[in-house]
Amino acid sequence: MHNTDLKLKSIKTNNKPYPYFILDDAINTDLLNSLNNDIKKYDFLLNEDREKKELSPVFRDNNKRGYLIGLRATTMDGDKEHSAFLEALNKNSTAWNKLEKYFTSEKFLKEVLNVFNNNKYINEYIMKRFKFIKLKPRLRQPNYKRTILDFLFRRDFFLSIRFSRYSDNAGTTIHRDNHSKVMAFLLYLNTDNWKNDDKGGFIIYDNSNAKYLRWPEHNRLTKENENKLIIHKYLEYRKNRLIGFCNSPDAWHQAPPTQLSKDNYRDCFQINLFVCKNMSFSLQKIYSIALIFRDILKKVIGIRLNMYT
């Protein structure tokens, strides 16, 4: 495989308000340029596939509402998402296939676990069972069904690739990611034709003034709760910039509405690390009993367990 030149070993993470890092000039320049050329060659397929376009949930009121496109190379069930654009890249883009192969490999899994190895949330919650059984990480397919032994002694992961495109005046709400997601990595692709005032960044929020927002029932924020979050850092969209962060009950973030000149887009190659959630029949029975026990602790004794991730 072509060397991606991704140097994860030298990365230093920031731990507040939650673990994240920023890496500029992330991958081999020729490889990135090759991918951008292939995307440009086949992006007419994105424009033809109107079903994949979604109106942006947030936008500036005085401008035309933008749209989002999000395509998973592999769905949560392990199937390929039907997309003429992705099919064209899979068939014809050497760069796309090389990056997908690397970012879904055992090597990448080991590297990113090592990057965040000093994080308390990862070490005590993701990589341990009952806080004293150290779990062995393994890379699996998304549809893998875990056994009781897996639950006790292993942490089964899968890696998923996603391509996203935001038009002008498109973004996301302030949110946390799916509770099955452990880490997310955003590789920003292309700003070659961007104007000086074009924008399409990423905001990391701090909820230290509203710790109650870490509980699962607050996945959809009211305006009042949004106003209690503090902007910790705004990360500008730059070509070949990689942003990585750990998901957690405190990992509030947002891609605010873009501000882009004509025919420019915010394209992103996203890598997501998930824990396998599918269970064998026997494990499903045991887990059902555990949920009943959790509810008893909450209702009778008043103890709450945060089952977010």
C-alpha positions in Angstrom: 0.0 0.0 0.0 1.1 3.6 -0.7 2.5 5.3 2.4 -0.1 7.8 3.7 2.7 9.6 5.6 0.2 10.0 8.6 2.4 10.5 11.7 0.1 9.7 14.5 2.9 8.7 16.9 4.0 12.3 17.3 0.5 13.7 18.0 -0.1 15.5 21.3 -3.7 15.5 22.5 -5.6 18.2 24.3 -7.7 16.7 27.2 -10.0 19.6 27.9 -13.0 19.9 27.6 -12.6 16.4 26.1 -9.7 14.7 24.3 -8.9 15.9 20.8 -6.1 16.7 18.4 -5.3 18.8 15.3 -2.8 17.6 12.7 -2.1 19.8 9.7 -0.5 18.4 6.5 -1.9 15.1 7.7 -1.4 12.7 4.7 0.8 12.4 1.6 0.1 15.4 -0.6 0.1 13.5 -3.9 -2.4 11.0 -2.4 -4.7 13.8 -1.3 -4.5 15.6 -4.6 -5.3 12.4 -6.5 -8.4 11.8 -4.3 -9.6 15.4 -4.9 -9.2 15.0 -8.6 -11.2 11.8 -8.5 -13.9 13.5 -6.4 -14.1 16.4 -8.9 -14.3 13.9 -11.8 -17.3 12.1 -10.3 -19.1 14.8 -8.3 -21.7 15.2 -11.1 -23.1 11.9 -9.7 -23.6 13.7 -6.4 -25.6 16.5 -8.1 -27.7 13.9 -9.9 -28.6 12.0 -6.8 -31.2 14.3 -5.2 -32.3 11.7 -2.7 -28.9 12.0 -0.9 -29.2 15.7 -0.3 -30.7 16.9 3.0 -31.7 20.4 3.8 -29.4 21.8 6.5 -30.9 21.8 10.0 -29.1 25.1 10.8 -28.6 28.0 8.5 -28.3 31.8 8.3 -31.7 33.3 8.0 -30.8 36.0 5.4 -29.3 33.5 2.9 -30.6 30.5 0.9 -30.7 27.4 3.0 -27.9 25.0 2.1 -27.8 21.2 1.9 -25.8 18.3 3.3 -24.7 15.0 1.8 -23.5 12.2 3.9 -22.5 8.8 2.4 -21.3 5.8 4.4 -18.9 3.5 2.6 -20.1 0.9 5.0 -23.4 1.0 6.8 -23.9 0.1 10.5 -25.1 -3.3 9.3 -22.0 -3.9 7.3 -23.6 -3.4 3.9 -22.4 -1.0 1.2 -24.5 2.1 0.9 -26.1 2.5 -2.5 -24.5 5.5 -4.1 -23.4 5.9 -7.7 -20.7 8.4 -6.5 -19.2 5.9 -4.0 -19.4 3.1 -6.5 -17.4 5.2 -9.1 -14.7 5.9 -6.5 -14.5 2.3 -5.4 -14.1 1.2 -9.0 -11.9 3.9 -10.4 -10.1 5.8 -7.6 -6.8 4.3 -6.4 -6.5 7.0 -3.8 -9.9 6.4 -2.3 -9.3 2.7 -2.0 -5.8 3.1 -0.5 -7.2 5.5 2.2 -10.2 3.3 2.9 -7.9 0.3 3.3 -5.6 2.1 5.7 -8.3 3.8 7.8 -10.2 0.5 8.3 -7.1 -1.5 9.2 -5.8 -3.1 12.4 -2.8 -0.8 12.2 -4.9 2.3 12.3 -7.0 0.9 15.2 -3.8 0.3 17.2 -2.4 3.8 16.4 -5.5 5.7 17.5 -5.9 3.7 20.7 -2.3 4.6 21.4 -2.9 8.3 20.7 -5.6 8.5 23.3 -4.1 5.9 25.7 -3.7 8.4 28.5 -7.4 9.4 28.4 -9.3 8.4 31.6 -12.6 7.9 29.8 -11.1 5.5 27.3 -9.0 3.6 29.8 -11.6 3.2 32.6 -14.8 2.9 30.6 -14.1 1.7 27.0 -11.1 -0.6 27.6 -12.1 -2.0 31.0 -15.0 -4.0 32.3 -16.2 -3.4 35.8 -13.2 -1.1 36.2 -10.8 -4.0 36.8 -10.9 -6.3 33.8 -8.7 -5.0 31.0 -10.3 -5.7 27.7 -8.4 -6.8 24.6 -9.1 -4.7 21.5 -10.1 -6.5 18.3 -11.2 -5.2 14.9 -14.4 -6.8 13.6 -17.1 -6.4 11.0 -20.0 -4.1 11.9 -22.5 -7.0 12.0 -20.4 -9.2 14.3 -22.4 -10.6 17.2 -20.6 -10.6 20.5 -20.6 -13.6 22.9 -20.5 -13.6 26.7 -16.7 -14.1 26.6 -16.4 -11.1 24.2 -18.3 -9.0 26.7 -16.1 -10.0 29.7 -12.7 -10.0 28.1 -12.7 -8.2 24.7 -13.6 -4.9 23.2 -14.8 -5.4 19.7 -14.6 -2.4 17.3 -15.3 -1.6 13.7 -14.1 1.3 11.6 -16.4 3.0 9.1 -15.6 5.5 6.3 -18.0 8.4 5.5 -17.8 11.1 2.8 -19.6 14.3 3.5 -20.3 17.5 1.5 -21.8 20.7 2.8 -22.9 23.4 0.4 -22.9 27.1 1.3 -25.0 27.9 4.4 -25.1 24.3 5.7 -24.1 22.9 9.0 -25.1 20.8 12.0 -26.8 21.4 15.3 -24.8 21.3 18.5 -24.7 17.6 19.3 -22.9 14.6 20.6 -22.3 11.6 18.4 -24.1 8.2 18.4 -23.5 6.4 21.7 -21.8 3.5 19.9 -19.1 5.8 18.5 -15.8 5.9 20.4 -13.7 8.3 18.2 -14.2 10.4 15.1 -11.6 11.7 12.7 -12.2 14.4 10.1 -9.9 14.8 7.2 -10.6 18.1 5.4 -10.0 17.7 1.7 -9.9 20.8 -0.5 -9.7 24.6 -0.3 -7.8 25.2 -3.5 -10.5 27.5 -4.9 -11.8 29.0 -1.7 -11.9 32.8 -1.3 -10.3 34.5 1.7 -13.7 34.9 3.5 -14.9 31.4 2.8 -15.5 29.5 6.1 -16.5 25.9 7.1 -15.0 25.0 10.4 -15.7 23.0 13.5 -16.5 24.1 17.1 -15.6 22.3 20.3 -17.8 23.2 23.2 -17.2 23.1 26.9 -20.1 22.2 29.2 -18.3 22.9 32.5 -21.0 25.4 33.4 -23.8 22.8 32.8 -22.5 19.3 33.9 -26.0 18.0 33.9 -25.9 18.0 30.1 -23.7 14.9 30.2 -26.8 12.7 30.9 -28.4 10.8 27.9 -31.7 12.6 28.0 -30.1 15.9 26.8 -29.2 14.7 23.3 -31.5 17.3 21.8 -30.6 20.7 23.4 -33.0 23.5 24.0 -31.9 27.0 23.2 -31.5 27.6 26.9 -29.1 24.7 27.2 -27.2 25.7 24.1 -26.6 29.1 25.6 -25.0 27.4 28.6 -22.2 25.8 26.5 -19.0 27.7 26.1 -17.1 27.8 22.8 -13.7 26.2 23.7 -12.1 26.3 20.3 -13.0 27.1 16.7 -11.1 25.0 14.2 -10.9 26.4 10.7 -11.4 24.2 7.7 -8.0 23.7 6.0 -6.9 21.4 3.2 -5.2 18.2 4.6 -6.1 19.0 8.2 -7.0 16.0 10.4 -9.1 16.6 13.5 -9.6 13.6 15.9 -11.6 13.5 19.1 -13.0 11.0 21.6 -16.8 10.7 22.0 -18.0 11.0 25.6 -21.0 12.4 27.5 -19.2 15.8 27.4 -18.2 15.8 23.7 -20.5 18.6 22.4 -19.5 19.9 19.0 -20.8 21.5 15.9 -20.1 22.3 12.3 -21.6 25.8 12.1 -23.3 27.0 8.9 -20.7 27.3 6.1 -20.0 30.6 4.3 -18.8 29.6 0.8 -18.4 31.3 -2.6 -20.1 29.9 -5.7 -19.3 26.3 -6.7 -17.2 25.6 -3.5 -18.0 22.9 -1.0 -16.8 21.7 2.4 -15.8 18.1 1.6 -14.7 15.8 4.3 -13.3 12.2 4.5 -14.5 11.0 7.9 -13.3 7.9 9.8 -15.5 6.7 12.7 -14.5 4.1 15.3 -17.5 2.3 16.8 -17.9 -0.4 19.4 -19.7 -3.5 18.1 -23.2 -3.6 19.7 -24.8 -6.7 18.2 -25.2 -9.5 20.6 -25.6 -13.3 20.6 -28.8 -14.6 22.0 -27.3 -15.6 25.3 -25.6 -12.2 25.8 -28.8 -10.4 24.9 -30.6 -12.2 27.7 -28.0 -11.3 30.3 -27.9 -7.7 29.1 -31.7 -7.4 29.5 -31.3 -8.5 33.1 -28.6 -5.9 33.6 -30.8 -3.2 32.3 -33.5 -4.2 34.8 -31.0 -4.0 37.6 -29.9 -0.6 36.4 -33.4 0.7 36.5 -33.9 -0.7 40.1 -30.8 1.2 41.2 -32.1 4.4 39.7 -35.7 4.2 41.0 -35.3 2.5 44.4 -31.9 3.6 45.6 -31.4 6.8 43.6 -28.1 5.7 41.9 -27.8 6.6 38.3 -25.4 4.9 35.8 -24.5 6.9 32.7 -24.9 4.4 29.9 -24.3 6.9 27.2 -21.5 5.0 25.4 
